[in-house]
Amino acid sequence: MDTGTHVVMGFALGGLATLDPAVSESTATASSVLIATLVGSQIPDIDTVLKLRNNAVYIRNHRGITHSIPAVLLWPLLISGTIYFFYPEANLLHLWIWTFIAVFLHVFVDIFNAYGTQALRPFSSKWVALGVINTFDPIIFALHVVGLFLWAFGYHPGYTFLTIYAILVFYYIYRFIMKFRIRRAVENIVPDATDIIIAPTMKFNHWRVAVMNKHQFFVGRGHKHHVRILDQFNRVPVPETPVLEAAKKDKNLSAFLSFSPVYRWECDEYDDFYEVRFIDLRYRSNGHYPFVAVVNLSKDLEILSSYTGWIYSEEKLRKKLEFLPGEG
């Protein structure tokens, strides 16, 4: 989920913790638990700082080791131990329990996004992504904000957020049902589909759809239980040419390929350089595919510049390639 949602979830867990007698009967424990749930709800996303290096490192590692099983066990120990140093009169066991819940819930809800997490590391490096909840879901965020307002106006925070979380359980179940209906619609349109990727959007009834069969890619949008195909592309295997093999050694393109399961490619030759472009088909927006990886190579197949990330205009892409020489 997005940072804002994780913040309100941290407050919500601090309120829910008041149902725990060890928390509600001790001011020190209640204060320390609220701090712990706020920090615990954010700490797995500490890897966001990798964006300061470059997009390739960020794409390869975001929601990776910091969301793994060892991390879920380690973060609560570090957080609760640090907070206990400042609140020695707090109940350490219950401080740890609520910190663990906050960290675990962060990783757990991220699984329901299309991006997913490597939550099964070190046992598996597979990305677990159920694709039923958008990274920012207005309904989930709004319910938490309503709960915080009710808390501010004197309602019991524990029972308030217990009720809200019960509602959210049914909401998640309904989202699975919605996605299943979209999948059935896709199967009716492309009965020989080999892979179907369905991703939520911020709009409640709207879904992104990317489909593959043996010969084509299909890109579409789902609305309620209807699907409309917007683009079709022939599947052309990436040939093992010297230009493409050299481009694959670039770290930006390598990161893109590790992240994107559905893409098409282009290779253009100019007077003094080659340009290789890979285009993710999952994020069509207003007829444009903004998530790309581009590598420019000299005629001697030396990497001149490269970029991977979100680009909404050719002008901006040219600036990225101009100001990021040697990023390959």
C-alpha positions in Angstrom: 0.0 0.0 0.0 1.0 3.7 -0.2 2.7 5.5 2.6 -0.5 7.4 3.6 -2.5 4.2 4.0 0.3 2.6 6.1 0.3 5.7 8.4 -3.4 5.6 9.1 -3.1 1.8 9.6 -0.5 2.5 12.2 -2.8 4.8 14.1 -5.6 2.2 13.7 -3.6 -0.6 15.2 -2.6 1.7 18.1 -6.4 2.3 18.7 -7.1 -1.4 18.3 -4.5 -2.2 20.9 -6.6 -0.5 23.5 -8.7 -3.7 23.6 -5.6 -5.4 25.1 -5.9 -4.9 29.0 -2.1 -4.8 29.3 -2.2 -1.7 27.0 -5.3 0.0 28.2 -4.3 -0.2 31.9 -0.9 1.3 31.4 -0.3 4.8 30.0 3.4 4.0 29.3 2.4 0.8 27.4 -0.3 2.5 25.5 2.0 5.4 24.4 4.8 3.0 23.5 2.5 0.7 21.5 1.1 3.6 19.5 4.6 4.7 18.6 5.5 1.1 17.8 2.5 0.5 15.5 3.3 3.7 13.6 6.9 2.8 13.1 6.1 -0.9 12.5 3.6 0.1 9.8 6.3 2.0 7.9 9.6 0.2 8.5 9.4 -2.4 5.8 9.3 0.4 3.2 12.7 1.7 4.4 14.0 0.3 1.2 12.4 3.3 -0.6 15.7 5.1 0.0 17.1 2.9 -2.8 15.4 5.3 -5.2 18.1 7.8 -4.3 20.6 5.5 -6.0 18.7 4.8 -9.2 15.5 3.2 -10.5 17.3 -0.1 -11.4 18.3 -0.8 -7.8 14.9 0.3 -6.5 13.0 -1.9 -8.9 15.1 -5.0 -8.1 15.0 -4.6 -4.4 11.8 -2.7 -3.3 9.6 -5.0 -1.2 12.3 -7.6 -1.3 14.4 -8.4 1.7 12.8 -5.8 3.9 9.4 -7.6 3.5 10.9 -11.1 3.9 10.2 -13.6 6.7 13.5 -12.8 8.6 12.7 -9.1 8.3 9.2 -9.6 9.7 10.8 -11.3 12.7 13.7 -8.9 13.1 11.9 -5.5 12.8 9.6 -6.0 15.8 12.6 -6.9 18.0 14.6 -3.8 16.9 11.6 -1.5 17.2 10.2 -2.7 20.5 13.7 -3.0 22.0 14.5 0.6 21.0 11.2 2.0 22.3 11.5 0.0 25.6 14.7 1.8 26.2 12.7 5.0 26.5 9.7 3.5 28.1 11.1 0.9 30.6 7.9 0.8 32.6 6.0 -0.5 29.5 5.0 -4.1 29.2 7.7 -5.4 26.9 5.9 -8.6 25.8 2.7 -6.7 24.7 4.8 -4.0 23.1 6.5 -6.6 21.0 3.2 -8.3 20.1 1.6 -5.1 18.7 4.8 -4.2 16.9 4.9 -7.6 15.3 1.2 -7.2 14.3 2.0 -3.8 12.7 5.0 -5.1 10.7 3.2 -8.3 9.7 0.1 -6.5 8.6 2.2 -4.1 6.4 3.7 -7.0 4.5 0.4 -8.9 4.4 -1.7 -6.1 2.9 1.1 -5.4 0.3 0.6 -9.0 -1.0 -2.9 -8.0 -2.3 -1.4 -5.3 -4.7 -0.4 -6.0 -8.3 3.2 -5.2 -7.3 3.3 -7.7 -4.5 6.3 -8.6 -2.3 8.9 -11.2 -1.9 7.3 -12.2 1.4 8.4 -15.8 1.2 12.1 -15.1 1.1 14.4 -16.9 1.9 12.4 -19.9 0.9 11.4 -18.5 -2.4 12.3 -15.3 -4.3 8.9 -15.4 -6.1 6.9 -12.2 -6.1 3.6 -12.8 -4.3 1.0 -10.5 -5.9 -2.7 -11.2 -5.7 -3.7 -8.1 -7.6 -7.0 -7.3 -6.0 -6.3 -4.0 -4.2 -4.7 -0.9 -5.8 -1.6 0.5 -4.1 -3.9 3.4 -3.0 -7.4 2.3 -2.4 -9.7 5.2 -1.6 -12.2 3.1 0.3 -9.6 1.5 2.6 -8.0 4.9 3.3 -11.4 6.6 3.8 -12.6 4.0 6.3 -9.4 4.5 8.4 -9.8 8.2 8.3 -13.5 7.8 9.4 -12.2 5.7 12.3 -9.7 8.3 13.3 -12.4 11.0 13.3 -14.7 8.8 15.5 -11.7 8.3 17.9 -11.1 12.0 18.0 -14.8 12.6 18.8 -14.7 10.2 21.8 -15.7 6.8 20.4 -13.8 3.9 21.8 -10.8 3.3 19.4 -10.6 -0.4 19.9 -14.2 -1.2 19.1 -14.3 1.4 16.3 -11.3 -0.1 14.4 -12.4 -3.7 15.2 -15.7 -2.9 13.4 -13.8 -1.2 10.5 -11.4 -4.2 10.1 -14.4 -6.6 10.1 -15.9 -4.5 7.2 -12.6 -4.6 5.4 -12.4 -8.4 5.5 -15.7 -8.5 3.6 -14.4 -5.8 1.3 -11.3 -7.9 0.4 -13.5 -11.0 -0.3 -15.7 -8.9 -2.6 -12.6 -7.7 -4.5 -11.6 -11.3 -5.1 -15.1 -11.9 -6.5 -14.8 -8.8 -8.8 -11.5 -10.0 -10.1 -12.9 -13.5 -10.7 -15.7 -12.0 -12.8 -13.2 -10.0 -14.9 -11.1 -13.2 -15.4 -14.2 -15.1 -16.7 -14.9 -12.3 -19.1 -11.3 -12.4 -20.4 -11.5 -16.2 -20.9 -14.6 -15.7 -23.0 -12.8 -13.2 -25.3 -9.4 -15.0 -25.4 -10.3 -18.7 -24.8 -6.7 -19.8 -25.7 -5.1 -17.4 -23.2 -1.9 -18.8 -21.6 -1.4 -15.9 -19.1 -3.9 -13.4 -17.7 -2.8 -10.4 -15.7 -5.5 -8.4 -14.0 -4.6 -5.3 -12.0 -6.8 -3.0 -10.0 -7.0 0.8 -10.5 -8.1 3.5 -8.1 -11.5 3.4 -9.6 -13.7 0.8 -7.8 -15.0 -1.0 -10.9 -12.1 -0.5 -13.3 -9.3 -3.0 -13.9 -6.2 -3.2 -16.2 -6.0 -6.3 -18.2 -3.0 -7.9 -20.1 -3.3 -11.2 -21.8 -1.1 -13.6 -23.7 -1.7 -16.5 -25.9 0.9 -18.3 -28.0 0.9 -15.7 -30.7 -0.4 -12.4 -29.4 -0.5 -9.9 -26.5 -3.9 -8.3 -25.7 -4.2 -5.2 -23.6 -7.6 -4.0 -22.3 -9.7 -2.6 -19.5 -12.3 -4.3 -17.4 -15.4 -2.6 -16.0 -17.6 -4.5 -13.6 -17.8 -7.9 -15.4 -17.1 -6.6 -18.9 -13.7 -6.5 -20.7 -12.8 -4.4 -23.7 -9.6 -5.1 -25.7 -7.9 -1.9 -26.6 -4.6 -3.1 -28.2 -3.2 -6.2 -29.8 0.4 -7.0 -30.6 2.0 -10.0 -32.2 4.4 -11.9 -29.9 7.8 -11.6 -31.4 10.5 -13.5 -29.5 13.6 -11.4 -28.5 16.2 -12.5 -31.0 19.8 -13.3 -29.9 21.4 -10.5 -31.9 24.6 -8.8 -30.8 22.8 -5.5 -30.2 20.1 -7.0 -28.0 22.5 -9.3 -26.2 24.7 -6.2 -25.4 21.7 -4.2 -24.3 20.6 -7.0 -21.9 23.8 -6.5 -19.9 22.7 -3.0 -18.9 21.5 -2.9 -15.3 18.4 -0.8 -16.1 17.2 -3.2 -18.8 18.1 -6.2 -16.6 16.0 -4.7 -13.7 13.1 -4.1 -16.0 13.2 -7.7 -17.3 13.3 -9.0 -13.7 10.1 -7.0 -12.9 8.0 -7.1 -16.0 6.3 -10.3 -17.2 4.5 -8.8 -20.2 6.4 -6.6 -22.6 7.2 -5.9 -26.2 10.5 -4.7 -27.6 11.8 -2.4 -30.3 15.3 -2.0 -31.8 16.1 1.0 -34.0 19.3 1.9 -35.8 20.4 5.5 -36.3 23.4 7.1 -37.9 25.7 6.7 -34.9 23.9 4.6 -32.3 21.3 1.9 -31.7 18.3 2.3 -29.4 16.7 -0.7 -27.7 13.4 -0.2 -26.0 11.3 -2.6 -23.9 7.8 -1.6 -23.1 5.7 -3.0 -20.2 2.1 -3.7 -21.4 0.5 -3.7 -18.0 0.2 0.0 -17.5 -1.6 1.4 -20.5 -2.7 5.0 -19.8 -4.6 7.2 -22.3 -3.2 5.1 -25.2 0.4 5.3 -23.8 2.6 2.8 -22.2 4.6 4.8 -19.6 6.8 2.1 -18.0 9.8 1.4 -20.2 13.5 0.5 -20.3 15.6 2.2 -23.0 19.3 1.5 -23.8 21.4 3.5 -26.3 24.4 1.8 -27.6 27.3 2.9 -29.9 28.0 1.2 -33.1 30.7 -0.7 -31.2 27.9 -1.9 -28.9 29.2 0.1 -25.9 26.3 1.3 -23.7 26.1 5.1 -24.0 23.1 5.7 -21.7 20.0 4.0 -20.3 16.9 4.5 -18.3 14.1 2.5 -16.8 11.0 3.9 -15.1 7.9 5.9 -15.8 8.0 8.2 -18.8 5.0 10.1 -20.2 6.6 12.0 -23.1 9.5 11.4 -25.5 10.9 14.8 -24.6 11.3 13.8 -20.9 12.8 10.5 -22.0 15.4 12.2 -24.1 16.3 14.4 -21.1 16.7 11.3 -18.9 19.0 9.7 -21.4 21.0 12.9 -21.9 21.6 13.5 -18.2 22.1 9.9 -17.3 25.1 8.8 -19.4 26.7 5.5 -18.6 23.8 4.3 -16.4 24.0 1.0 -18.1 
